[in-house]
Amino acid sequence: MAVEFHNVGADATVPPRLSAAQAFTTVSFTVLGGALRLAGMPLGDVFALLGGCGALGAATVVAMSGGRRRLSSVAAAVVRAADGK
């Protein structure tokens, strides 16, 4: 006997809250950070490297979605964060 589950009342046009790409990024950044730390990289450098990678990824998503003004504000925020302000 097969049991079918239906999400009653859910809108089919609403995307899931957590996509596979978001889950993969979260897991891979955690694994990469742990591996770099175990390899002897200082924790501050691990955070700076992964933070920079995340900022570049966010900037790419904003640029690809056509948000030129948003991209310039993200770039300004990254520069301010790099300066420690």
TIRO-2110 file (N, C-alpha, C; in Angstrom, 1 decimal):
// TIRO-2110
0.8, -1.2, 0.0, N, 1, A
0.0, 0.0, 0.0, CA, 1, A
0.9, 1.2, 0.0, C, 1, A
0.7, 2.1, -1.0, N, 2, A
1.5, 3.3, -1.1, CA, 2, A
0.8, 4.5, -0.5, C, 2, A
1.5, 5.2, 0.3, N, 3, A
1.0, 6.4, 1.0, CA, 3, A
1.5, 7.7, 0.2, C, 3, A
0.6, 8.5, -0.1, N, 4, A
1.0, 9.8, -0.8, CA, 4, A
0.7, 10.9, 0.1, C, 4, A
1.7, 11.8, 0.2, N, 5, A
1.6, 13.0, 1.0, CA, 5, A
1.4, 14.2, 0.1, C, 5, A
0.4, 15.0, 0.5, N, 6, A
0.2, 16.2, -0.3, CA, 6, A
0.2, 17.4, 0.7, C, 6, A
0.8, 18.4, 0.3, N, 7, A
0.9, 19.6, 1.1, CA, 7, A
-0.4, 20.4, 0.9, C, 7, A
-1.4, 20.2, 1.6, N, 8, A
-2.7, 20.8, 1.4, CA, 8, A
-2.6, 22.3, 1.8, C, 8, A
-3.1, 23.1, 0.9, N, 9, A
-3.1, 24.5, 1.1, CA, 9, A
-1.8, 25.3, 0.8, C, 9, A
-0.8, 24.6, 0.4, N, 10, A
0.5, 25.2, 0.0, CA, 10, A
0.4, 25.7, -1.4, C, 10, A
1.0, 26.9, -1.6, N, 11, A
1.1, 27.5, -2.9, CA, 11, A
2.2, 26.9, -3.7, C, 11, A
2.0, 26.3, -4.8, N, 12, A
3.0, 25.7, -5.6, CA, 12, A
4.0, 26.7, -6.2, C, 12, A
3.7, 28.0, -6.2, N, 13, A
4.6, 28.9, -6.8, CA, 13, A
5.6, 29.5, -5.8, C, 13, A
5.4, 29.2, -4.5, N, 14, A
6.4, 29.6, -3.5, CA, 14, A
7.6, 28.7, -3.4, C, 14, A
8.8, 29.3, -3.6, N, 15, A
10.0, 28.4, -3.6, CA, 15, A
10.2, 27.9, -2.1, C, 15, A
11.0, 26.8, -2.0, N, 16, A
11.3, 26.3, -0.7, CA, 16, A
12.1, 27.3, 0.1, C, 16, A
12.1, 27.3, 1.4, N, 17, A
12.8, 28.2, 2.2, CA, 17, A
14.3, 28.0, 2.1, C, 17, A
14.8, 26.8, 2.0, N, 18, A
16.2, 26.6, 1.9, CA, 18, A
16.5, 25.7, 0.7, C, 18, A
17.2, 26.3, -0.3, N, 19, A
17.4, 25.6, -1.5, CA, 19, A
18.7, 24.7, -1.4, C, 19, A
18.9, 23.8, -2.3, N, 20, A
20.0, 22.9, -2.3, CA, 20, A
21.3, 23.7, -2.4, C, 20, A
21.3, 24.8, -3.2, N, 21, A
22.5, 25.6, -3.3, CA, 21, A
22.9, 26.3, -2.0, C, 21, A
21.9, 26.8, -1.2, N, 22, A
22.1, 27.4, 0.1, CA, 22, A
22.6, 26.4, 1.1, C, 22, A
22.1, 25.2, 1.1, N, 23, A
22.5, 24.2, 2.0, CA, 23, A
23.9, 23.7, 1.7, C, 23, A
24.2, 23.6, 0.4, N, 24, A
25.6, 23.2, 0.0, CA, 24, A
26.6, 24.2, 0.4, C, 24, A
26.3, 25.5, 0.2, N, 25, A
27.2, 26.5, 0.6, CA, 25, A
27.5, 26.5, 2.1, C, 25, A
26.4, 26.4, 2.8, N, 26, A
26.5, 26.4, 4.3, CA, 26, A
27.4, 25.2, 4.8, C, 26, A
27.2, 24.1, 4.2, N, 27, A
28.0, 22.9, 4.6, CA, 27, A
29.4, 23.0, 4.1, C, 27, A
29.6, 23.4, 2.9, N, 28, A
30.9, 23.5, 2.3, CA, 28, A
31.8, 24.5, 3.0, C, 28, A
31.2, 25.7, 3.4, N, 29, A
32.0, 26.7, 4.1, CA, 29, A
32.4, 26.2, 5.5, C, 29, A
31.5, 25.4, 6.1, N, 30, A
31.8, 24.9, 7.4, CA, 30, A
33.0, 23.9, 7.3, C, 30, A
32.9, 23.0, 6.4, N, 31, A
33.9, 22.0, 6.2, CA, 31, A
35.2, 22.6, 5.8, C, 31, A
35.2, 23.5, 4.8, N, 32, A
36.4, 24.2, 4.4, CA, 32, A
37.0, 25.0, 5.5, C, 32, A
36.3, 25.7, 6.3, N, 33, A
36.8, 26.4, 7.5, CA, 33, A
37.5, 25.5, 8.5, C, 33, A
36.8, 24.3, 8.8, N, 34, A
37.4, 23.4, 9.7, CA, 34, A
38.7, 22.8, 9.1, C, 34, A
38.7, 22.5, 7.8, N, 35, A
39.9, 21.9, 7.2, CA, 35, A
41.0, 22.9, 7.2, C, 35, A
40.8, 24.1, 6.9, N, 36, A
41.8, 25.1, 7.0, CA, 36, A
42.4, 25.3, 8.4, C, 36, A
41.5, 25.3, 9.4, N, 37, A
41.9, 25.5, 10.8, CA, 37, A
42.8, 24.3, 11.2, C, 37, A
42.4, 23.1, 10.8, N, 38, A
43.1, 21.9, 11.2, CA, 38, A
44.5, 21.9, 10.4, C, 38, A
44.5, 22.5, 9.3, N, 39, A
45.8, 22.6, 8.5, CA, 39, A
46.8, 23.6, 9.1, C, 39, A
46.3, 24.3, 10.1, N, 40, A
47.2, 25.3, 10.8, CA, 40, A
47.0, 26.7, 10.5, C, 40, A
46.0, 27.1, 9.7, N, 41, A
45.7, 28.5, 9.4, CA, 41, A
45.1, 29.1, 10.6, C, 41, A
45.5, 30.4, 11.0, N, 42, A
44.9, 31.1, 12.1, CA, 42, A
43.4, 31.3, 11.9, C, 42, A
42.7, 31.3, 13.0, N, 43, A
41.2, 31.4, 12.9, CA, 43, A
40.8, 32.7, 12.3, C, 43, A
41.5, 33.8, 12.6, N, 44, A
41.1, 35.1, 12.0, CA, 44, A
41.3, 35.1, 10.5, C, 44, A
42.3, 34.4, 10.0, N, 45, A
42.5, 34.3, 8.6, CA, 45, A
41.5, 33.5, 7.9, C, 45, A
41.0, 32.4, 8.6, N, 46, A
40.0, 31.6, 8.1, CA, 46, A
38.7, 32.4, 7.9, C, 46, A
38.3, 33.2, 8.9, N, 47, A
37.1, 34.0, 8.9, CA, 47, A
37.2, 35.0, 7.8, C, 47, A
38.4, 35.7, 7.6, N, 48, A
38.6, 36.7, 6.6, CA, 48, A
38.5, 36.1, 5.2, C, 48, A
39.1, 34.9, 5.0, N, 49, A
39.0, 34.3, 3.7, CA, 49, A
37.6, 33.8, 3.4, C, 49, A
36.9, 33.2, 4.3, N, 50, A
35.6, 32.7, 4.0, CA, 50, A
34.6, 33.9, 3.9, C, 50, A
34.8, 34.9, 4.7, N, 51, A
34.0, 36.1, 4.6, CA, 51, A
34.1, 36.8, 3.2, C, 51, A
35.4, 36.9, 2.8, N, 52, A
35.6, 37.4, 1.4, CA, 52, A
35.0, 36.6, 0.3, C, 52, A
35.1, 35.3, 0.5, N, 53, A
34.4, 34.4, -0.5, CA, 53, A
32.9, 34.6, -0.5, C, 53, A
32.3, 34.7, 0.7, N, 54, A
30.9, 35.0, 0.8, CA, 54, A
30.5, 36.3, 0.2, C, 54, A
31.3, 37.3, 0.4, N, 55, A
31.0, 38.7, -0.1, CA, 55, A
31.1, 38.7, -1.6, C, 55, A
32.1, 38.0, -2.2, N, 56, A
32.2, 37.9, -3.6, CA, 56, A
31.0, 37.1, -4.2, C, 56, A
30.6, 36.1, -3.5, N, 57, A
29.4, 35.3, -4.0, CA, 57, A
28.1, 36.2, -3.9, C, 57, A
28.0, 36.9, -2.9, N, 58, A
26.8, 37.8, -2.8, CA, 58, A
26.8, 38.9, -3.8, C, 58, A
28.0, 39.4, -4.1, N, 59, A
28.1, 40.5, -5.1, CA, 59, A
27.8, 39.9, -6.5, C, 59, A
28.2, 38.7, -6.7, N, 60, A
27.9, 38.0, -8.0, CA, 60, A
26.4, 37.8, -8.2, C, 60, A
25.7, 37.4, -7.2, N, 61, A
24.3, 37.2, -7.2, CA, 61, A
23.6, 38.5, -7.5, C, 61, A
24.0, 39.5, -6.8, N, 62, A
23.4, 40.9, -7.0, CA, 62, A
23.6, 41.4, -8.4, C, 62, A
24.9, 41.2, -8.9, N, 63, A
25.2, 41.7, -10.2, CA, 63, A
24.4, 40.9, -11.3, C, 63, A
24.2, 39.6, -11.1, N, 64, A
23.5, 38.8, -12.1, CA, 64, A
22.0, 39.1, -12.1, C, 64, A
21.5, 39.5, -10.9, N, 65, A
20.1, 39.9, -10.9, CA, 65, A
19.8, 41.3, -11.4, C, 65, A
20.8, 42.0, -11.9, N, 66, A
20.6, 43.3, -12.5, CA, 66, A
20.6, 44.4, -11.5, C, 66, A
21.1, 44.2, -10.3, N, 67, A
21.0, 45.3, -9.3, CA, 67, A
22.4, 46.1, -9.3, C, 67, A
22.6, 46.9, -10.3, N, 68, A
23.8, 47.7, -10.3, CA, 68, A
24.0, 48.6, -9.1, C, 68, A
22.9, 49.3, -8.7, N, 69, A
23.0, 50.1, -7.6, CA, 69, A
23.3, 49.3, -6.3, C, 69, A
22.6, 48.2, -6.2, N, 70, A
22.8, 47.3, -5.0, CA, 70, A
24.3, 46.8, -5.0, C, 70, A
24.8, 46.5, -6.2, N, 71, A
26.2, 46.0, -6.3, CA, 71, A
27.2, 47.1, -5.8, C, 71, A
26.9, 48.3, -6.1, N, 72, A
27.8, 49.4, -5.6, CA, 72, A
27.7, 49.6, -4.1, C, 72, A
26.5, 49.4, -3.6, N, 73, A
26.4, 49.5, -2.1, CA, 73, A
27.0, 48.3, -1.4, C, 73, A
26.9, 47.1, -2.0, N, 74, A
27.6, 45.9, -1.4, CA, 74, A
29.1, 46.1, -1.5, C, 74, A
29.6, 46.7, -2.6, N, 75, A
31.1, 46.9, -2.7, CA, 75, A
31.5, 47.9, -1.7, C, 75, A
30.8, 49.0, -1.5, N, 76, A
31.1, 50.0, -0.5, CA, 76, A
31.1, 49.3, 0.9, C, 76, A
30.1, 48.5, 1.2, N, 77, A
30.1, 47.8, 2.5, CA, 77, A
31.3, 46.9, 2.7, C, 77, A
31.7, 46.2, 1.7, N, 78, A
32.9, 45.3, 1.8, CA, 78, A
34.1, 46.1, 2.0, C, 78, A
34.3, 47.2, 1.4, N, 79, A
35.4, 48.1, 1.6, CA, 79, A
35.5, 48.6, 3.0, C, 79, A
34.3, 49.0, 3.5, N, 80, A
34.2, 49.5, 4.9, CA, 80, A
34.5, 48.4, 5.9, C, 80, A
34.1, 47.2, 5.6, N, 81, A
34.3, 46.1, 6.5, CA, 81, A
35.8, 45.7, 6.5, C, 81, A
36.4, 45.8, 5.3, N, 82, A
37.8, 45.5, 5.2, CA, 82, A
38.7, 46.5, 5.9, C, 82, A
38.2, 47.8, 6.0, N, 83, A
38.9, 48.8, 6.7, CA, 83, A
38.7, 48.7, 8.2, C, 83, A
37.7, 47.9, 8.6, N, 84, A
37.4, 47.8, 10.1, CA, 84, A
36.5, 48.9, 10.6, C, 84, A
35.8, 49.6, 9.7, N, 85, A
34.9, 50.7, 10.2, CA, 85, A
33.5, 50.2, 10.4, C, 85, A
END
